[in-house]
Amino acid sequence: MKLVFVYWGFENAGSMLDLKGYARAAQAAGHQVSIYGPPGHVYALDYSKDLAGADAVVFVVEWTTQLQFGDRLDWVRLLSSVPRERRVVIDCDGAYNDPITFRGDYNHKTAESSRAWIDFCDSLSDKICQPTPTPLRPNVRPFLFHIYDPDWETPLDFSAKEFGMIYVGHTKFRWHGMSQVLRGIEPIRGKLGRIGLVGEGWDAPLEWTQWKEIRDDYFVDRDYLKRIGVEALAPVPYKEVIATMSRGIFNPVIYRPLFERLGFVTCRTFETPASSTIPLFLLEPDYVRSIYGDAAAELVLGTAPHEKIDDVVSRPQHYADIVLAIRDEFRQRHSPEARLRELIGIIEQ
């Protein structure tokens, strides 16, 4: 089977590691994966505009893709390459819903933009998927999409960490969660050593995030970060995400509020347990249990985050055993091979 993913990649954002895993699993199973776009792309994926022999087209929609603007995409060729029933839309941003506002986050600002997006997706395919076990719309299929790749696994060694805490991710809708983590650790700040936030916008706002319509979406209290001694570090390429997270004893797992509301999984859902770090969840305990297993409830920050963090940095190996159990289950349930089989099943239904 020849699978064509429509996805406009960025070097330091999005689902690039996921797509590399899909491509490797497909090749091992005798399939072929390409990413629709100009050949010779710098992101080490097989970008091609050759649609000859395509068996399915999979539209992976994230904010990074600019798909909603038709950016550099040849719609006529894509839609004529395979019949409608062989096209799949994977809505990774929750935009295929009525307007939702939650803790300052949103999927649409108007009912009109929601309706237009839903109509657009419906024009592409009847197979609309979202990375959640519990989609809101009855016609949406649960498909977690993001993968856990055993090749990412890094030994859980805490003997020489550079950081007490490190976080890899950009600032969009993250301050609500990040501020809770940082205020929670203030009582034990002196025990943690270096704290680093890696990504765009932590040190200074990017020019395009200062447009009036979206400025609040990227808010960060940088004076507060300086006051408590947090290092704002430059973003890293996607190939360095696992290694960067592995520099810290623990990494907070923070979702944008909209994804919490929708019960989504993200790249970090699966990348963090593969890193040489302890994931600490600023998420609802029931969600954590449903995705990571009952034992992972011990990794929830809870109502006294300073106590949990103090315990983690004092005896990381205890928590590492929980991470190892998560890895054991994830290798089976969320591997690239398992996801690929599920995707092919959706295509062939």
N, C-alpha and C positions, 0 to 999 in steps of 0.2 A: 504494500500500500504506500502511495506517495501522499504525505500530509504536508500541506502548505499552511504555515502560521502567518497571519498578518499581524505584525507587531513592530512598532518603530522603537528601536532600542536606544537607551542612553547608557553611557559608560558607568555612571555612578548612581543609577536609580532603576527601579523596576525589577522585572522577573527574568533577567538574563541568565542567572544560574539555573533557574527552572528549565528554560528552553534548551540549555546545553544538556541537561539531564535527559529530557525527552529525546533529543537528537541521538544521544549515545544509546539509549534503550531501544530506539527504533532501529538503529543500524544493527545492533546485536540480534534483533528479532527478524531481520531481513526486510525491514521497511525503510522508507526514506523520508527525511524531514528537511524542509527548506523554509526560510523566512522570506516573505515577499519583500523585495526591495532591491536597490542597486547592488550588483555584485562588488566584491572587494571591500565590503564594509569592515570597519576597524574593530568590531567587537567579537571577532573569532567565532562567528556563527555563519552558517551557509546561507548568505543572502543571495537571492536570485529572482528574476522576473520571469523565469521559464515556468510556465504553467502546463506545459505539455505533459499529458499522462497523469495529471493530478487526480487523486481519488477523493479528496476532501479539502475544504478550506476552513480554517479555524481562526476566527477573529478574536484576538485577545485584547480586551479593552481595558487600559489603565490610563491614568492621567498623563503618563509619559508618552503615550502613543500618538496623540493628536489625531486619532482616528476620526473623532467627531467633526473635525474640520476638513476631512478629505485630503490631508496633507501628503502629497507625493504618492498617492495611491491611484492606481488605474482601475476604477470601479468597473468599467465595462469588461475588461479582461478577467477580473476576479469573479464577477458574477456569472459570466458565461463559461467559465472553465469547468464548473461542476454544477449539477442540478441543485435546486433549493434544499432537498432533503439530505444533501451531502455537505451542507454548510452548518457551522456551529458558532454561536456567539458566546464568549465567556466574559461576563460582566464583572470585572474585578473591583469596580468602584461603587457598586450599588446604585448606579444611575438608572437601571431598569426597574424603577419603582416610582410610586407617587412621591411628591415632595416630602422629605423628612428633614426635620431640624432636631438636633440632639446635642446638648452641651456646647452650643455655639458652632457645631459642625452641621453640614448639610450636603445633600446630593444635588438639589436644584434650588435655585432662588425663586423660581416661578412655576406655576402649574403648566404654563405654556411650554417651557423648556423641557419639563418632564414628559409631557405628551409627545413633543417632537422627537425626543430621544427614543421613547418606547416605540413610536411609529417607525423610526428609522431601523431599529433592531429587528422589528417584525418584518420589515421589507427584505431583510437579509436572510432570515431563517425562522423556522418554527422551533428550533432547538436552542433555547436560551438557557444558559447555565450561570450559576453564581457560586463562589467558593464558600458556601455555608451549608450546614446540614438542614437548616430551617429557613428556606427562602419565603418571603412574604407573599409573592404572587403565585397563584396556583399553577400557572403554566411554566414556571421556572424550575429547572432541574438542579438538584444539588450535585455539584461537582467541585471538589476542593481545589483542583488544578495545581496548586503549589505542591512541591515535592520535598521529600526528605531523601537526600542522596548520601548513602553510606560512604562514598568517596570523600565527603566533606569532613568526616569524623576526625577529630584531633584529640590526642591523649589528654585526659583531665589531670594536668600537672599544675599544682599551685605553689610550687617552690620558689618561683622567681617572677611574680607578676609585676608589671610596670604600673598598673592602675588597680585601685580598689574597685572602682566602678568605671565602666565605659559603656557608651551607648552609640550605636551606629544607625543613623537615620536623619532625614531632613526635618525641617521645622513645621511643615504644614499640619495644622491642627494638633500639634504635639504638646503645646505648652500646658494645657489643662492637666495632662497626665504627668509630664516631666516636673512641673512645679510641685505636685503632690509627692513625688519621689524625693526631690531635693529638700523640701521642707521636712519630710519625714526623717531624713538622715542628719539634719542639723544637730540634734543632741549628741551624735557620735561622730561628728565631722572629723575630729582630730585622729580617729582610729583608722580612717579609710585611705589616707595617702592621696594619691592623685585621682581626680575624677575628670573624665574626658567625655565631651559630646562631639561626635564626629559626623559632619554633614554640612550641607549648605544652609547658611542663615544663622548659625549659632553665634558666630563672631560678629557679623554685621549683616544687615538686610541686603538682599540682592535687589538691584534696581527694579526689576520687573515685578517683585513682590510688593512694591510700594504703590501700585495702582490703587486708587481709592476703593474700588469694588472688592479687592481681595486682601488689602493690607492687614486686616485683623486676622485673617486665616493663618498668617505667618508670624504672629506676635511672639516675641521673646523678651523677657525682662533681663537684658544684658547687664544692667547695673547690679542686679541681684546675683547673677552668675559670677561676676567679678568679686562681689563682696564675700561670697562663701568659697572662693577659690576654685571655681570650675574652669577647666581649660576647654575653650572652643577650638576644635581642630578641623582642618580641611577635609572635604569628602574624599573617599577612597574609591578606586575602581571596583566594579562588582567582583572581580576575581580576588580582591583582597579583603572582602567583608568578613569571611570566616576567621582569617588570621588576625584581623583587627579586633574583633570581638574577643578573641582568645587572649588578648593582652590584659584583660581585667579579671578579677576574682569573680565578679558578678556583672550581669547585664540586665537592666530592667526591660521587660517586654511590655511595650506601651503601644496600644492601637489608637488611631484617630477615633474620636467618639462615635462617628457614624458606623465604623466597622464593629465596635462593641455592640451598638444597638442592633445590628444585623446579624451578629454571631459569625462574622467572616473569619477565615484564616488568611494569613498573609505570608509573604516570603519569610519574615522573621519568626513566624510560628514554628518553622521547621529548621531554619538556619541556626537559631540560637542553641538548641540542644546538641547540635553537631559540633559546636565550638568548644574550646577548652575554657569553659566558664560555667557559672551557675545562673540559669535563667530565673529571674524573680518577676512574678506576674502581677501587674497592676490591672487585673481582670477579675471578673466575677468567678468565685470558686466553682460554681456549677459548670460554667463554660470550661474552666481549666480541667476539671475532672473528665468532662466529656471528650476533650481532645487529647489530653496527656495521660489520663488514668488517675485513679483515686489517690495514689501516693503523691502525685504532683500537687495536691492541695497544700502540702507542706511548703511549697515554693511560692505560695500567694503572700504578697506583702501584708495584707490584712490591715487591721486598725491600729497596730503598733509597729509601723515599718522599721523604726530604729532598732527595736528588739530583734526582729527577724534578720535584719542586715548584720547586726552585731554578732548574731549566732552564726551566720553564714561565713563571715570573715574569720571567726574564731575556730570553726571546725568545718571547713569546706568539703572534706572528704566524706563526711556524713551525707551531705547534699549531693555530692558527686555520685553516690550510689543510686540516688533517685534518678539522676540524669542518665545513668547507664541503663536503668530499666526502661526509661522512655525511649532510648535509642533502640533497644531490643525490639520493642513493639513497632516503632516507626519504620524500621528496616523492612518489615513485612507489609504493613498497612499503607505506607505512604511513599514507597520506593518509586523511582522513575518507571520501572517495569509495571508496577501495579497501576499507576496513574495512566500509563499509555494504554494498557488493556481496557481500563474503564472508558477512556476517551474513544477508543475504537468501537467499543460497545455502543456508545451513544451515537456515533456516526452511522453505525450499521442498523440501528433500530428502525 
